[in-house]
Amino acid sequence: YCADTTSRRRQNRSSSFRLVSLHTCNERARCILPPLYRQEYENETIVNKSKLCWFKLSTITVKRNYQALDYILFIKHFVEFTQLGLVRANLVANKITKEYIDTCEYDPIHDSLCPKFRLSKILEMIETDPREYEAMFYYGSLIEIKISWKCNLDKKLEYCQPFYEFQRMDIKPYKSNPYDPGSSFLTSRYFFRPDDGELHRLHTNIYNLHILVSVTGEVGKFDLFQTTTSIGSFLGIFGTGAIVCDFIAAFFTNFKTVKYDP
C-alpha cells in the first residue's frame, strides 16, 4: 500500500542533511497527511510529492507462540463489605495452604477454589468449537474472568467463597466481525541500519488474549429490626386497603337506601 520516499533538507549554514522518512500511498482510503509533515509538504521540500499515509504495512510474518497455552494466571484479590465490617480474600483460610497452591490447578468441579488458571483450560471452558478455539489463539480474544461473592452470614463464614465464571466479550464467530476480529495492538521499533544510516521502522501487530478480571459481591444477614419494619409496612398496606373498601361499600349502601327506599 505504501512506498518509501526520503526527502533531504540542507540546514542553514551547515553541510549536514536531515533525513525525513515519508511514505506514499496507493490506496485512497489510507492516504492521510500526517500533521508532522504537513508544512514540508506544502513548502514542496519533498522530492516525490504525492499523497501520504500514516505508515507502511509491514511484511506479514506469522509466528505463533503455542507455549503461551501453558501459561498459568495467578489471581489474588479481596473484597470488603464496609457496612458489616467484613473482609474476604479468595485465598480462603483453612482451605488453601502453601502446599495446596503449589500443586493445584483450577477445575470447576474438583478444584473450584484454586486461584491458578491455565490459559488452555480457560479457552476450553469458554469455547467448545475446535475451529473457534484455534481462531481465538490465532486472532486473539477478549476474555472476562468474573469473580462473584454471594455470602449468607447467617451460616458459617467459611461458606463465603468466590465463584468464578469465564466468558468471551469479543464478537463471535470471527466471520461475523465486519472490521478487525479478535484482540490485537500495533507496536513499532525504530532503528538505524549501519549500511545506509537511515531511520527504519519495524511494525509488529501482536494478537493477544486480553483478559479482564471483574469482581462483584453480595452479602446478607438477618436483622430483627429490618424484618419487623417490613412486616409492619406489609400489614399497614393491607389495613389501609380494608379501610378504603369499607368506606366505598358504606357509601354505596347508604346511596341506594336513600334513593330507592320509600
Sequence and secondary structure as in RCSB ss.txt:
>XXXX:A:sequence
YCADTTSRRRQNRSSSFRLVSLHTCNERARCILPPLYRQEYENETIVNKSKLCWFKLSTITVKRNYQALDYILFI
KHFVEFTQLGLVRANLVANKITKEYIDTCEYDPIHDSLCPKFRLSKILEMIETDPREYEAMFYYGSLIEIKISWK
CNLDKKLEYCQPFYEFQRMDIKPYKSNPYDPGSSFLTSRYFFRPDDGELHRLHTNIYNLHILVSVTGEVGKFDLF
QTTTSIGSFLGIFGTGAIVCDFIAAFFTNFKTVKYDP
>XXXX:A:secstr
 EEEEEEEEE TT S EEEEEEEEESSGGG    GGGHHHHHTT  SS   B S           GGGGG EEE 
  EEEETTTTEEEESS TTT  HHHHHH   BTTTBTT  EEEHHHHHHHH   HHHHHHHHHH EEEEEEEEEE
EETTS GGG  EEEEEEE S SSGGG SS  S EEEEEEEEE TTT  EEEEEEEEE EEEEEEEEEEEE   HH
HHHHHHHHHHHHHHHHHHHHHHHHHHHHHHHHHHH  
